[in-house]
Amino acid sequence: MELIGTALKAGLAIGTGLFVVGCSSNPPTQLMAQAEYAVEDASEPGIREAAPAEVALARDKYDNAKRAMKDEEYERAGLLAEQAIADARLAEAKARSERAKQAVAELMDAIESLQAEIERNQMNQ
């Protein structure tokens, strides 16, 4: 009885392992499409200028993912595509941060100008 239980467990483990291996041999086409769109979005002029290193890294990883897809290294392609997406999102976040910093600097300049004008008006009264 124990022998049957052990054999059943081993069979389930082997079946599960084959299923996992089978799943990883499928091309990550959806992930590749997401990576392509993310890299394209990050390549827009404002983002590319604010985060050139991150955009270049995202593009390199996406290019490597495409090569891995051609070589049928699907697990590697999927990992590289995920990394490309993350790098592209980082570039976008960095660009948003730079735009926010610029907006704050412009507001600070406007506030200083208004304060100076108020002081001049108070002195003229």
BALOBA-1460 file (C-alpha; in Angstrom, 3 decimals):
// residues 125
<rec num="1" residu="m" x="0.000" y="0.000" z="0.000"/>
<rec num="2" residu="e" x="2.809" y="2.416" z="0.845"/>
<rec num="3" residu="l" x="4.536" y="1.503" z="-2.407"/>
<rec num="4" residu="i" x="1.446" y="2.549" z="-4.390"/>
<rec num="5" residu="g" x="1.193" y="5.838" z="-2.469"/>
<rec num="6" residu="t" x="4.879" y="6.569" z="-3.061"/>
<rec num="7" residu="a" x="4.583" y="5.675" z="-6.751"/>
<rec num="8" residu="l" x="1.517" y="7.904" z="-7.068"/>
<rec num="9" residu="k" x="3.311" y="10.820" z="-5.416"/>
<rec num="10" residu="a" x="6.336" y="10.337" z="-7.648"/>
<rec num="11" residu="g" x="4.118" y="10.192" z="-10.714"/>
<rec num="12" residu="l" x="2.368" y="13.406" z="-9.688"/>
<rec num="13" residu="a" x="5.706" y="15.110" z="-9.071"/>
<rec num="14" residu="i" x="7.027" y="14.054" z="-12.482"/>
<rec num="15" residu="g" x="3.780" y="15.111" z="-14.159"/>
<rec num="16" residu="t" x="3.866" y="18.484" z="-12.446"/>
<rec num="17" residu="g" x="7.507" y="18.944" z="-13.429"/>
<rec num="18" residu="l" x="6.741" y="18.117" z="-17.058"/>
<rec num="19" residu="f" x="3.840" y="20.547" z="-16.998"/>
<rec num="20" residu="v" x="6.060" y="23.348" z="-15.679"/>
<rec num="21" residu="v" x="8.751" y="22.604" z="-18.260"/>
<rec num="22" residu="g" x="6.105" y="22.498" z="-20.966"/>
<rec num="23" residu="c" x="4.752" y="25.875" z="-19.905"/>
<rec num="24" residu="s" x="8.171" y="27.495" z="-19.964"/>
<rec num="25" residu="s" x="8.721" y="26.278" z="-23.531"/>
<rec num="26" residu="n" x="5.900" y="28.456" z="-24.836"/>
<rec num="27" residu="p" x="6.990" y="31.694" z="-26.488"/>
<rec num="28" residu="p" x="6.176" y="34.732" z="-24.317"/>
<rec num="29" residu="t" x="4.523" y="36.583" z="-27.196"/>
<rec num="30" residu="q" x="2.202" y="38.702" z="-25.052"/>
<rec num="31" residu="l" x="5.064" y="39.731" z="-22.792"/>
<rec num="32" residu="m" x="7.181" y="40.580" z="-25.834"/>
<rec num="33" residu="a" x="4.384" y="42.785" z="-27.187"/>
<rec num="34" residu="q" x="4.115" y="44.553" z="-23.838"/>
<rec num="35" residu="a" x="7.865" y="45.107" z="-23.808"/>
<rec num="36" residu="e" x="7.782" y="46.484" z="-27.340"/>
<rec num="37" residu="y" x="5.061" y="49.004" z="-26.440"/>
<rec num="38" residu="a" x="6.805" y="49.983" z="-23.205"/>
<rec num="39" residu="v" x="10.113" y="50.594" z="-24.988"/>
<rec num="40" residu="e" x="8.373" y="52.573" z="-27.738"/>
<rec num="41" residu="d" x="6.603" y="54.731" z="-25.143"/>
<rec num="42" residu="a" x="9.858" y="55.312" z="-23.273"/>
<rec num="43" residu="s" x="11.568" y="56.337" z="-26.509"/>
<rec num="44" residu="e" x="9.470" y="59.492" z="-26.824"/>
<rec num="45" residu="p" x="11.616" y="62.651" z="-26.882"/>
<rec num="46" residu="g" x="10.765" y="63.977" z="-23.404"/>
<rec num="47" residu="i" x="11.432" y="60.637" z="-21.751"/>
<rec num="48" residu="r" x="14.503" y="59.822" z="-23.819"/>
<rec num="49" residu="e" x="16.083" y="63.153" z="-22.837"/>
<rec num="50" residu="a" x="15.227" y="62.876" z="-19.138"/>
<rec num="51" residu="a" x="16.376" y="59.269" z="-18.727"/>
<rec num="52" residu="p" x="18.694" y="58.325" z="-21.602"/>
<rec num="53" residu="a" x="20.501" y="55.545" z="-19.723"/>
<rec num="54" residu="e" x="17.282" y="53.834" z="-18.654"/>
<rec num="55" residu="v" x="15.794" y="54.078" z="-22.159"/>
<rec num="56" residu="a" x="18.975" y="52.632" z="-23.691"/>
<rec num="57" residu="l" x="18.977" y="49.815" z="-21.155"/>
<rec num="58" residu="a" x="15.312" y="49.018" z="-21.863"/>
<rec num="59" residu="r" x="15.985" y="48.970" z="-25.608"/>
<rec num="60" residu="d" x="19.057" y="46.737" z="-25.191"/>
<rec num="61" residu="k" x="17.148" y="44.263" z="-23.046"/>
<rec num="62" residu="y" x="14.259" y="44.205" z="-25.509"/>
<rec num="63" residu="d" x="16.681" y="43.607" z="-28.396"/>
<rec num="64" residu="n" x="18.279" y="40.765" z="-26.425"/>
<rec num="65" residu="a" x="14.813" y="39.350" z="-25.726"/>
<rec num="66" residu="k" x="14.075" y="39.362" z="-29.464"/>
<rec num="67" residu="r" x="17.323" y="37.471" z="-30.101"/>
<rec num="68" residu="a" x="16.420" y="34.966" z="-27.393"/>
<rec num="69" residu="m" x="13.024" y="34.464" z="-29.042"/>
<rec num="70" residu="k" x="14.741" y="33.711" z="-32.378"/>
<rec num="71" residu="d" x="16.983" y="31.211" z="-30.596"/>
<rec num="72" residu="e" x="13.875" y="29.706" z="-28.948"/>
<rec num="73" residu="e" x="15.222" y="30.547" z="-25.487"/>
<rec num="74" residu="y" x="11.746" y="31.448" z="-24.304"/>
<rec num="75" residu="e" x="12.418" y="31.584" z="-20.580"/>
<rec num="76" residu="r" x="15.348" y="33.957" z="-21.144"/>
<rec num="77" residu="a" x="13.272" y="36.009" z="-23.594"/>
<rec num="78" residu="g" x="10.510" y="36.357" z="-21.022"/>
<rec num="79" residu="l" x="12.897" y="37.478" z="-18.295"/>
<rec num="80" residu="l" x="14.553" y="40.017" z="-20.582"/>
<rec num="81" residu="a" x="11.163" y="41.304" z="-21.731"/>
<rec num="82" residu="e" x="10.097" y="41.795" z="-18.100"/>
<rec num="83" residu="q" x="13.335" y="43.658" z="-17.390"/>
<rec num="84" residu="a" x="12.844" y="45.829" z="-20.484"/>
<rec num="85" residu="i" x="9.363" y="46.743" z="-19.272"/>
<rec num="86" residu="a" x="10.688" y="47.615" z="-15.811"/>
<rec num="87" residu="d" x="13.491" y="49.764" z="-17.257"/>
<rec num="88" residu="a" x="11.060" y="51.542" z="-19.584"/>
<rec num="89" residu="r" x="8.718" y="52.263" z="-16.669"/>
<rec num="90" residu="l" x="11.638" y="53.552" z="-14.635"/>
<rec num="91" residu="a" x="12.558" y="55.906" z="-17.485"/>
<rec num="92" residu="e" x="8.989" y="57.184" z="-17.621"/>
<rec num="93" residu="a" x="8.917" y="57.723" z="-13.858"/>
<rec num="94" residu="k" x="12.225" y="59.557" z="-13.980"/>
<rec num="95" residu="a" x="10.893" y="61.814" z="-16.746"/>
<rec num="96" residu="r" x="7.741" y="62.560" z="-14.724"/>
<rec num="97" residu="s" x="9.920" y="63.386" z="-11.732"/>
<rec num="98" residu="e" x="12.034" y="65.778" z="-13.806"/>
<rec num="99" residu="r" x="8.901" y="67.497" z="-15.147"/>
<rec num="100" residu="a" x="7.571" y="67.856" z="-11.599"/>
<rec num="101" residu="k" x="10.875" y="69.358" z="-10.431"/>
<rec num="102" residu="q" x="10.752" y="71.861" z="-13.284"/>
<rec num="103" residu="a" x="7.164" y="72.784" z="-12.429"/>
<rec num="104" residu="v" x="8.113" y="73.339" z="-8.784"/>
<rec num="105" residu="a" x="11.072" y="75.523" z="-9.812"/>
<rec num="106" residu="e" x="8.800" y="77.609" z="-12.069"/>
<rec num="107" residu="l" x="6.279" y="78.016" z="-9.252"/>
<rec num="108" residu="m" x="9.009" y="79.066" z="-6.840"/>
<rec num="109" residu="d" x="10.206" y="81.691" z="-9.348"/>
<rec num="110" residu="a" x="6.656" y="82.976" z="-9.748"/>
<rec num="111" residu="i" x="6.197" y="83.173" z="-5.967"/>
<rec num="112" residu="e" x="9.457" y="85.098" z="-5.573"/>
<rec num="113" residu="s" x="8.389" y="87.545" z="-8.305"/>
<rec num="114" residu="l" x="5.029" y="88.076" z="-6.624"/>
<rec num="115" residu="q" x="6.674" y="88.607" z="-3.227"/>
<rec num="116" residu="a" x="9.048" y="91.173" z="-4.728"/>
<rec num="117" residu="e" x="6.122" y="92.984" z="-6.361"/>
<rec num="118" residu="i" x="4.197" y="93.018" z="-3.087"/>
<rec num="119" residu="e" x="7.213" y="94.488" z="-1.284"/>
<rec num="120" residu="r" x="7.598" y="97.211" z="-3.935"/>
<rec num="121" residu="n" x="3.903" y="98.087" z="-3.670"/>
<rec num="122" residu="q" x="4.120" y="98.293" z="0.123"/>
<rec num="123" residu="m" x="7.140" y="100.643" z="-0.103"/>
<rec num="124" residu="n" x="5.339" y="102.931" z="-2.555"/>
<rec num="125" residu="q" x="2.326" y="103.386" z="-0.298"/>
